[in-house]
Amino acid sequence: MDAEELELKGQLKNLKQQELLRRKQSKENNSRKREVEYKNSSKSSSVYISGLPTDRITKDELTKQFSKYGKIRINRDEEPLCKLYVNDEGVPKGDALIIYSKEESVTLAVEMMDESIFLGNKIRVEKAQFEDRGSENMGKKESSSKELDECEPPNKKTKTNKFLKGGGCYRL
């Protein structure tokens, strides 16, 4: 092989590497775009309602009122996607989440119902905002609420994990 052939092979190799890099970046960008589109489509059609009466609000009353502003998405059980938040005793907290089929319904519901009187209470209606819990926990070490006794692990799995990590004492 002469110098010209070697130079051409080197250029061809560089072009192939550049093309592979471009394809990889394009694939990553497309997957990010799809992820963002999914998040936007599934979460941008929701409204968060606060200030609801805690003593006499029902899911039916809420869906009846808010279905005036657009079609509410239906779950597998053919029920409207309306979440009325309750405390530990099952008493409504005074806030709710409704998921519409279209984003335009969110805008209309916010414009018409925000700071209006509903069942005797002044309510707040706003576009729901969601936090991505998966990304904020990445790289963080899991912490437990109570310390484990190193000499007596509560279960076999913990004992094995501690042994593999090289820590703790064990009674046999």
Backbone as CSV, one residue per row, in Angstrom:
resi,resn,N_x,N_y,N_z,CA_x,CA_y,CA_z,C_x,C_y,C_z
1,MET,0.841,-1.187,0.000,0.000,0.000,0.000,0.876,1.236,0.000
2,ASP,0.433,2.155,-0.799,1.189,3.405,-0.812,0.550,4.417,0.138
3,ALA,1.155,5.555,0.268,0.726,6.583,1.224,-0.671,7.107,0.901
4,GLU,-0.989,7.187,-0.378,-2.304,7.708,-0.784,-3.431,6.776,-0.331
5,GLU,-3.221,5.461,-0.493,-4.226,4.493,-0.057,-4.419,4.536,1.455
6,LEU,-3.322,4.647,2.189,-3.410,4.737,3.647,-4.162,5.988,4.077
7,GLU,-3.908,7.077,3.394,-4.606,8.332,3.718,-6.100,8.208,3.436
8,LEU,-6.460,7.586,2.308,-7.872,7.394,1.966,-8.566,6.481,2.981
9,LYS,-7.866,5.412,3.402,-8.441,4.520,4.407,-8.651,5.256,5.727
10,GLY,-7.720,6.097,6.101,-7.846,6.886,7.329,-9.026,7.840,7.254
11,GLN,-9.182,8.491,6.090,-10.314,9.406,5.904,-11.636,8.645,5.959
12,LEU,-11.669,7.472,5.324,-12.880,6.648,5.333,-13.224,6.212,6.762
13,LYS,-12.203,5.833,7.515,-12.417,5.437,8.904,-12.975,6.603,9.713
14,ASN,-12.422,7.792,9.530,-12.915,8.983,10.234,-14.360,9.289,9.863
15,LEU,-14.689,9.179,8.576,-16.059,9.431,8.130,-17.033,8.432,8.757
16,LYS,-16.628,7.164,8.829,-17.488,6.150,9.442,-17.708,6.449,10.919
17,GLN,-16.650,6.850,11.620,-16.778,7.179,13.038,-17.692,8.386,13.240
18,GLN,-17.550,9.389,12.383,-18.409,10.575,12.477,-19.869,10.210,12.227
19,GLU,-20.106,9.343,11.248,-21.470,8.922,10.939,-22.070,8.135,12.106
20,LEU,-21.287,7.250,12.696,-21.769,6.501,13.860,-22.089,7.433,15.020
21,LEU,-21.242,8.415,15.263,-21.474,9.382,16.331,-22.734,10.198,16.054
22,ARG,-22.910,10.628,14.799,-24.095,11.397,14.425,-25.363,10.568,14.633
23,ARG,-25.331,9.296,14.229,-26.494,8.420,14.407,-26.811,8.208,15.887
24,LYS,-25.776,8.017,16.685,-25.972,7.813,18.119,-26.597,9.045,18.758
25,GLN,-26.085,10.231,18.414,-26.643,11.470,18.958,-28.075,11.681,18.490
26,SER,-28.342,11.363,17.235,-29.692,11.500,16.699,-30.655,10.567,17.432
27,LYS,-30.207,9.347,17.687,-31.040,8.382,18.398,-31.329,8.866,19.819
28,GLU,-30.311,9.401,20.508,-30.498,9.923,21.865,-31.451,11.110,21.860
29,ASN,-31.284,12.009,20.892,-32.168,13.177,20.801,-33.609,12.760,20.547
30,ASN,-33.800,11.778,19.671,-35.156,11.305,19.382,-35.797,10.679,20.611
31,SER,-35.021,9.910,21.379,-35.599,9.296,22.578,-35.927,10.361,23.619
32,ARG,-35.096,11.403,23.734,-35.395,12.504,24.660,-36.654,13.243,24.222
33,LYS,-36.781,13.488,22.916,-37.966,14.180,22.407,-39.224,13.377,22.703
34,ARG,-39.157,12.057,22.475,-40.313,11.210,22.749,-40.669,11.222,24.229
35,GLU,-39.645,11.214,25.085,-39.886,11.241,26.531,-40.549,12.550,26.939
36,VAL,-40.064,13.663,26.404,-40.646,14.971,26.719,-42.065,15.055,26.187
37,GLU,-42.293,14.571,24.968,-43.638,14.587,24.396,-44.587,13.753,25.241
38,TYR,-44.123,12.596,25.714,-44.979,11.754,26.550,-45.338,12.479,27.839
39,LYS,-44.322,13.075,28.479,-44.587,13.794,29.727,-45.564,14.930,29.494
40,ASN,-45.355,15.680,28.419,-46.240,16.811,28.139,-47.652,16.351,27.812
41,SER,-47.769,15.278,27.032,-49.112,14.845,26.637,-49.884,14.261,27.807
42,SER,-49.196,13.536,28.684,-49.929,12.894,29.769,-50.162,13.817,30.950
43,LYS,-49.361,14.866,31.099,-49.472,15.684,32.292,-49.966,17.092,32.026
44,SER,-49.951,17.526,30.789,-50.366,18.897,30.525,-51.880,19.022,30.410
45,SER,-52.580,17.915,30.465,-54.036,17.980,30.347,-54.718,17.814,31.706
46,SER,-54.016,18.187,32.769,-54.550,18.023,34.123,-54.716,19.367,34.814
47,VAL,-55.758,19.457,35.650,-55.950,20.651,36.478,-55.908,20.251,37.943
48,TYR,-55.351,21.148,38.747,-55.299,20.957,40.192,-56.257,21.959,40.809
49,ILE,-57.137,21.475,41.666,-58.162,22.315,42.286,-57.920,22.324,43.788
50,SER,-57.900,23.508,44.385,-57.740,23.617,45.839,-58.813,24.542,46.393
51,GLY,-59.029,24.457,47.692,-60.040,25.287,48.345,-61.427,24.686,48.323
52,LEU,-61.533,23.416,48.002,-62.841,22.749,47.967,-63.362,22.548,49.390
53,PRO,-64.681,22.514,49.554,-65.223,22.252,50.892,-64.867,20.829,51.330
54,THR,-64.434,20.691,52.552,-63.993,19.375,53.028,-65.132,18.516,53.560
55,ASP,-66.273,19.131,53.815,-67.356,18.370,54.441,-68.383,17.814,53.466
56,ARG,-68.538,18.421,52.296,-69.640,17.983,51.434,-69.271,17.815,49.957
57,ILE,-68.005,17.665,49.635,-67.611,17.496,48.237,-67.606,16.008,47.872
58,THR,-68.093,15.710,46.664,-68.042,14.336,46.160,-67.392,14.348,44.786
59,LYS,-66.897,13.203,44.408,-66.261,13.049,43.103,-67.268,13.325,41.982
60,ASP,-68.504,12.884,42.172,-69.545,13.088,41.161,-69.841,14.571,40.942
61,GLU,-69.951,15.331,42.040,-70.212,16.772,41.914,-69.070,17.465,41.173
62,LEU,-67.871,17.057,41.497,-66.690,17.661,40.884,-66.631,17.359,39.386
63,THR,-66.831,16.102,39.018,-66.783,15.743,37.599,-67.944,16.367,36.830
64,LYS,-69.092,16.481,37.459,-70.237,17.110,36.798,-69.924,18.574,36.479
65,GLN,-69.352,19.291,37.439,-69.032,20.704,37.233,-67.919,20.888,36.198
66,PHE,-66.846,20.102,36.311,-65.682,20.318,35.456,-65.812,19.665,34.083
67,SER,-66.783,18.797,33.887,-67.002,18.232,32.552,-67.630,19.262,31.612
68,LYS,-68.076,20.380,32.152,-68.616,21.461,31.318,-67.529,22.102,30.460
69,TYR,-66.276,21.940,30.847,-65.174,22.624,30.174,-64.373,21.710,29.265
70,GLY,-64.763,20.454,29.182,-64.092,19.528,28.284,-64.317,18.094,28.719
71,LYS,-63.959,17.176,27.831,-64.135,15.754,28.114,-63.064,15.303,29.103
72,ILE,-63.517,14.697,30.193,-62.602,14.171,31.199,-62.187,12.768,30.774
73,ARG,-60.896,12.505,30.838,-60.374,11.207,30.442,-60.995,10.103,31.303
74,ILE,-61.183,8.932,30.701,-61.825,7.796,31.362,-60.772,6.720,31.642
75,ASN,-60.835,6.091,32.825,-59.890,5.018,33.142,-60.412,3.676,32.633
76,ARG,-59.721,2.603,32.967,-60.096,1.262,32.492,-61.459,0.812,32.990
77,ASP,-61.852,1.312,34.148,-63.142,0.930,34.732,-64.279,1.821,34.253
78,GLU,-64.024,2.595,33.201,-65.019,3.504,32.626,-65.447,4.591,33.605
79,GLU,-64.538,4.980,34.508,-64.809,6.066,35.445,-63.951,7.263,35.061
80,PRO,-64.452,8.485,35.299,-63.651,9.671,34.973,-62.407,9.754,35.851
81,LEU,-61.302,10.226,35.255,-60.056,10.377,35.997,-60.116,11.640,36.838
82,CYS,-60.623,11.487,38.019,-60.788,12.568,38.986,-60.308,12.041,40.326
83,LYS,-59.281,12.670,40.870,-58.712,12.237,42.145,-59.047,13.266,43.209
84,LEU,-59.846,12.869,44.167,-60.197,13.714,45.305,-59.269,13.299,46.447
85,TYR,-58.367,14.182,46.852,-57.390,13.844,47.881,-58.048,13.793,49.254
86,VAL,-57.716,12.744,50.008,-58.288,12.544,51.340,-57.159,12.333,52.352
87,ASN,-57.472,12.581,53.638,-56.482,12.356,54.693,-56.526,10.898,55.143
88,ASP,-55.822,10.582,56.219,-55.745,9.197,56.702,-57.094,8.632,57.127
89,GLU,-57.998,9.497,57.564,-59.327,9.042,57.991,-60.307,8.941,56.832
90,GLY,-59.897,9.314,55.626,-60.784,9.256,54.471,-61.605,10.511,54.257
91,VAL,-61.312,11.569,55.012,-62.030,12.843,54.878,-61.337,13.673,53.796
92,PRO,-62.093,14.263,52.865,-61.473,15.081,51.820,-60.627,16.215,52.401
93,LYS,-59.448,16.428,51.783,-58.538,17.490,52.224,-58.934,18.848,51.668
94,GLY,-59.690,18.845,50.578,-60.080,20.104,49.959,-59.351,20.382,48.663
95,ASP,-58.672,19.376,48.118,-58.040,19.548,46.818,-58.259,18.306,45.964
96,ALA,-58.113,18.506,44.647,-58.410,17.423,43.711,-57.599,17.596,42.436
97,LEU,-57.565,16.543,41.640,-56.894,16.539,40.344,-57.863,15.958,39.327
98,ILE,-58.004,16.650,38.201,-58.856,16.156,37.116,-58.008,16.109,35.860
99,ILE,-58.106,15.000,35.117,-57.334,14.839,33.889,-58.286,14.882,32.702
100,TYR,-58.082,15.880,31.854,-58.891,16.047,30.649,-58.267,15.294,29.484
101,SER,-59.062,15.093,28.439,-58.564,14.450,27.230,-57.716,15.400,26.400
102,LYS,-58.026,16.691,26.453,-57.299,17.675,25.643,-56.786,18.818,26.503
103,GLU,-55.650,19.367,26.092,-55.034,20.467,26.835,-55.884,21.736,26.795
104,GLU,-56.646,21.921,25.726,-57.490,23.112,25.607,-58.519,23.178,26.737
105,SER,-58.956,22.023,27.197,-59.928,21.970,28.291,-59.341,22.534,29.577
106,VAL,-58.044,22.338,29.776,-57.363,22.859,30.964,-57.433,24.376,30.968
107,THR,-57.104,24.978,29.839,-57.129,26.436,29.727,-58.519,26.973,30.015
108,LEU,-59.517,26.343,29.443,-60.899,26.784,29.637,-61.333,26.634,31.096
109,ALA,-61.013,25.506,31.709,-61.391,25.277,33.110,-60.712,26.283,34.029
110,VAL,-59.451,26.586,33.772,-58.732,27.562,34.603,-59.353,28.942,34.445
111,GLU,-59.622,29.337,33.201,-60.205,30.664,32.954,-61.586,30.813,33.593
112,MET,-62.394,29.771,33.523,-63.771,29.872,33.993,-63.932,29.612,35.496
113,MET,-63.110,28.755,36.068,-63.347,28.331,37.450,-62.363,28.884,38.481
114,ASP,-61.218,29.403,38.050,-60.244,29.912,39.017,-60.833,31.087,39.788
115,GLU,-60.725,31.030,41.097,-61.237,32.043,42.025,-62.755,32.224,41.932
116,SER,-63.440,31.149,41.580,-64.910,31.198,41.553,-65.453,30.543,42.826
117,ILE,-66.746,30.707,43.048,-67.395,30.108,44.210,-67.997,28.770,43.783
118,PHE,-67.615,27.701,44.485,-68.121,26.362,44.202,-68.543,25.736,45.522
119,LEU,-69.816,25.415,45.652,-70.396,24.859,46.875,-70.077,25.726,48.096
120,GLY,-70.125,27.023,47.891,-69.936,27.962,48.994,-68.497,28.310,49.320
121,ASN,-67.531,27.750,48.609,-66.117,28.043,48.850,-65.481,28.674,47.620
122,LYS,-64.549,29.586,47.857,-63.775,30.158,46.762,-62.654,29.170,46.443
123,ILE,-62.644,28.681,45.205,-61.669,27.658,44.833,-60.595,28.231,43.920
124,ARG,-59.459,27.548,43.909,-58.360,27.877,43.001,-58.236,26.730,42.009
125,VAL,-58.146,27.073,40.733,-57.976,26.070,39.685,-56.752,26.473,38.884
126,GLU,-55.812,25.545,38.747,-54.594,25.833,37.994,-54.136,24.593,37.249
127,LYS,-53.320,24.823,36.234,-52.748,23.715,35.485,-51.861,22.914,36.431
128,ALA,-52.040,21.605,36.437,-51.283,20.750,37.356,-49.814,20.726,36.965
129,GLN,-48.951,20.741,37.966,-47.509,20.666,37.757,-47.000,19.419,38.455
130,PHE,-46.256,18.619,37.720,-45.760,17.362,38.258,-44.252,17.408,38.369
131,GLU,-43.731,16.730,39.382,-42.294,16.604,39.556,-41.887,15.217,39.107
132,ASP,-40.752,15.155,38.441,-40.226,13.871,38.012,-39.424,13.286,39.165
133,ARG,-40.012,12.378,39.887,-39.369,11.827,41.081,-38.188,10.939,40.741
134,GLY,-38.199,10.317,39.586,-37.119,9.402,39.230,-35.786,10.088,39.075
135,SER,-35.722,11.248,38.443,-34.452,11.905,38.190,-33.873,12.536,39.435
136,GLU,-34.693,12.995,40.363,-34.156,13.641,41.553,-33.575,12.634,42.532
137,ASN,-33.984,11.380,42.446,-33.464,10.367,43.356,-32.259,9.634,42.797
138,MET,-31.925,9.862,41.525,-30.807,9.163,40.927,-29.514,9.630,41.583
139,GLY,-28.678,8.692,41.914,-27.397,9.018,42.505,-27.454,9.255,43.998
140,LYS,-28.616,9.319,44.571,-28.733,9.520,46.011,-28.742,8.166,46.696
141,LYS,-28.146,8.122,47.850,-28.127,6.905,48.636,-29.444,6.788,49.385
142,GLU,-30.025,5.612,49.366,-31.284,5.426,50.086,-31.019,5.484,51.579
143,SER,-31.876,6.174,52.293,-31.722,6.254,53.741,-32.941,5.638,54.399
144,SER,-32.706,4.946,55.483,-33.823,4.349,56.203,-34.164,5.227,57.386
145,SER,-35.407,5.142,57.825,-35.865,5.995,58.913,-35.333,5.534,60.260
146,LYS,-34.974,4.271,60.361,-34.415,3.805,61.632,-33.131,3.033,61.364
147,GLU,-32.226,3.165,62.281,-30.946,2.480,62.149,-31.134,0.992,62.415
148,LEU,-30.411,0.179,61.659,-30.487,-1.261,61.850,-29.425,-1.703,62.848
149,ASP,-29.763,-2.674,63.654,-28.804,-3.247,64.580,-27.820,-4.071,63.766
150,GLU,-26.546,-3.679,63.803,-25.558,-4.353,62.971,-25.354,-5.805,63.369
151,CYS,-25.566,-6.106,64.632,-25.339,-7.476,65.085,-26.514,-8.389,64.782
152,GLU,-27.676,-7.833,64.597,-28.846,-8.645,64.308,-29.637,-8.030,63.157
153,PRO,-29.264,-8.358,61.918,-30.019,-7.838,60.784,-31.449,-8.357,60.827
154,PRO,-32.416,-7.543,60.404,-33.808,-7.946,60.499,-34.201,-9.072,59.562
155,ASN,-33.466,-9.226,58.460,-33.827,-10.315,57.556,-32.590,-10.823,56.827
156,LYS,-32.751,-11.904,56.131,-31.639,-12.567,55.462,-31.032,-11.689,54.370
157,LYS,-31.876,-10.960,53.645,-31.399,-10.119,52.548,-30.456,-9.036,53.068
158,THR,-30.833,-8.375,54.150,-29.993,-7.336,54.723,-28.676,-7.933,55.195
159,LYS,-28.751,-9.100,55.810,-27.551,-9.765,56.299,-26.610,-10.067,55.138
160,THR,-27.131,-10.580,54.050,-26.326,-10.896,52.883,-25.725,-9.636,52.282
161,ASN,-26.514,-8.580,52.146,-26.008,-7.329,51.579,-24.890,-6.745,52.426
162,LYS,-25.041,-6.762,53.756,-23.994,-6.242,54.637,-22.736,-7.083,54.508
163,PHE,-22.912,-8.405,54.409,-21.766,-9.288,54.270,-21.022,-8.983,52.979
164,LEU,-21.755,-8.800,51.889,-21.139,-8.506,50.600,-20.429,-7.160,50.605
165,LYS,-20.958,-6.196,51.342,-20.342,-4.870,51.417,-19.184,-4.842,52.413
166,GLY,-19.036,-5.907,53.197,-17.918,-5.993,54.125,-18.145,-5.304,55.448
167,GLY,-19.369,-5.180,55.879,-19.629,-4.495,57.138,-20.500,-5.311,58.054
168,GLY,-20.563,-4.901,59.298,-21.465,-5.513,60.264,-20.875,-6.739,60.928
169,CYS,-21.464,-7.140,62.038,-21.051,-8.357,62.723,-22.246,-9.298,62.757
170,TYR,-21.954,-10.561,62.797,-23.037,-11.527,62.719,-22.870,-12.587,63.786
171,ARG,-23.983,-12.952,64.353,-23.984,-14.057,65.313,-24.426,-15.310,64.579
172,LEU,-23.696,-16.340,64.763,-24.045,-17.593,64.096,-24.555,-18.602,65.066
